[in-house]
Amino acid sequence: MILDANCLIYLAKAELANLCYSLSRKNLVIDSEVYNETVVEGKKIGSIDAFRIEEFLKDNNIPIIPTNITKELAIFRDPGEASCSVLCKAGGTCITGDVVAIKNSREMLNKLFA
């Protein structure tokens, strides 16, 4: 299961990240763009969620996968969404609450299967 930044932030805010990890049967990954958006950029602005997310990722040894988002960046509005798309195409399932990302994913799938 792949978490996008939006979902990861909400899980951290609600203190549900560990439950999500358990329910995923400890099969959870994020990509480097999501890490950058949630931890690196979050720490720059002093977000407590950034520190919670970093601790969650370290405590559970969550893999952070680098991705090449060059093609997807034209479709999605930010790097985190684009990188989640790349991982989904490689066989993952992305969890997101971002309405724009869902809309863009549906449009992309419709084009692929049209």
C-alpha positions as CSV (number, residue, x, y, z in Angstrom):
1,M,0.0,0.0,0.0
2,I,1.3,3.4,-1.0
3,L,0.4,6.6,1.0
4,D,0.3,10.0,-0.6
5,A,1.3,13.1,1.4
6,N,-2.3,14.1,2.1
7,C,-3.2,10.7,3.6
8,L,0.0,10.5,5.6
9,I,-0.5,13.9,7.1
10,Y,-4.2,13.1,8.1
11,L,-3.1,9.8,9.6
12,A,-0.4,11.6,11.6
13,K,-2.8,14.3,12.8
14,A,-5.4,11.7,13.9
15,E,-2.6,9.5,15.4
16,L,-3.8,6.6,13.3
17,A,-0.6,5.9,11.3
18,N,0.4,2.9,13.3
19,L,-3.1,1.4,13.0
20,C,-3.0,1.9,9.2
21,Y,0.4,0.2,9.2
22,S,-0.9,-2.8,11.2
23,L,-4.0,-3.0,8.9
24,S,-1.8,-3.0,5.8
25,R,-0.1,-6.1,7.2
26,K,3.0,-4.0,7.5
27,N,3.1,-3.7,3.7
28,L,3.4,0.1,3.5
29,V,5.7,2.3,1.4
30,I,6.0,6.0,0.5
31,D,8.1,7.6,-2.1
32,S,10.8,10.2,-1.8
33,E,8.5,13.0,-3.0
34,V,6.0,12.3,-0.3
35,Y,8.8,12.2,2.3
36,N,10.1,15.5,1.1
37,E,6.6,17.1,1.2
38,T,5.6,15.7,4.6
39,V,8.9,15.6,6.5
40,V,11.5,17.9,4.9
41,E,9.1,20.7,4.0
42,G,7.0,20.2,7.1
43,K,10.0,20.6,9.4
44,K,10.9,23.8,7.6
45,I,7.7,25.4,8.7
46,G,7.8,23.8,12.1
47,S,4.9,21.4,11.6
48,I,4.5,18.9,14.5
49,D,3.1,16.5,12.1
50,A,6.4,16.4,10.2
51,F,8.2,15.1,13.4
52,R,5.4,12.6,14.0
53,I,5.6,11.3,10.5
54,E,9.4,11.1,10.6
55,E,9.2,9.1,13.9
56,F,6.5,6.8,12.5
57,L,8.6,6.1,9.4
58,K,11.8,5.4,11.3
59,D,10.1,3.3,14.0
60,N,8.5,1.0,11.5
61,N,11.3,1.0,8.9
62,I,8.9,2.2,6.2
63,P,10.7,2.1,2.8
64,I,11.0,5.4,1.0
65,I,11.2,4.6,-2.7
66,P,12.8,7.0,-5.2
67,T,10.7,7.6,-8.3
68,N,11.2,9.3,-11.7
69,I,8.2,11.6,-12.1
70,T,9.1,13.3,-15.3
71,K,6.1,12.0,-17.3
72,E,3.5,12.2,-14.6
73,L,4.3,15.8,-13.5
74,A,2.4,17.1,-16.5
75,I,-0.7,15.3,-15.4
76,F,-0.7,15.7,-11.6
77,R,-0.5,19.0,-9.7
78,D,2.4,18.1,-7.5
79,P,5.4,15.8,-7.2
80,G,3.9,13.7,-4.4
81,E,0.8,12.8,-6.5
82,A,2.9,12.2,-9.6
83,S,5.3,9.8,-7.7
84,C,2.3,7.9,-6.2
85,S,1.1,7.4,-9.7
86,V,4.4,5.9,-10.7
87,L,4.4,3.4,-7.9
88,C,0.8,2.4,-8.7
89,K,1.7,1.7,-12.2
90,A,4.5,-0.6,-10.9
91,G,1.8,-2.6,-9.1
92,G,0.9,-0.8,-5.9
93,T,-2.3,0.5,-4.4
94,C,-2.3,4.2,-3.5
95,I,-4.4,5.5,-0.6
96,T,-5.4,9.2,-1.1
97,G,-8.0,11.6,-0.1
98,D,-7.0,14.2,-2.6
99,V,-10.0,14.8,-5.0
100,V,-7.9,16.3,-7.7
101,A,-5.5,13.3,-7.7
102,I,-8.4,10.9,-7.8
103,K,-9.9,12.8,-10.8
104,N,-6.6,12.9,-12.6
105,S,-6.0,9.2,-12.0
106,R,-9.5,8.3,-13.4
107,E,-8.8,10.4,-16.5
108,M,-5.5,8.7,-17.0
109,L,-7.0,5.3,-16.7
110,N,-9.8,6.1,-19.1
111,K,-7.3,7.2,-21.7
112,L,-5.3,4.0,-21.2
113,F,-8.3,1.7,-21.6
114,A,-10.3,3.7,-24.2
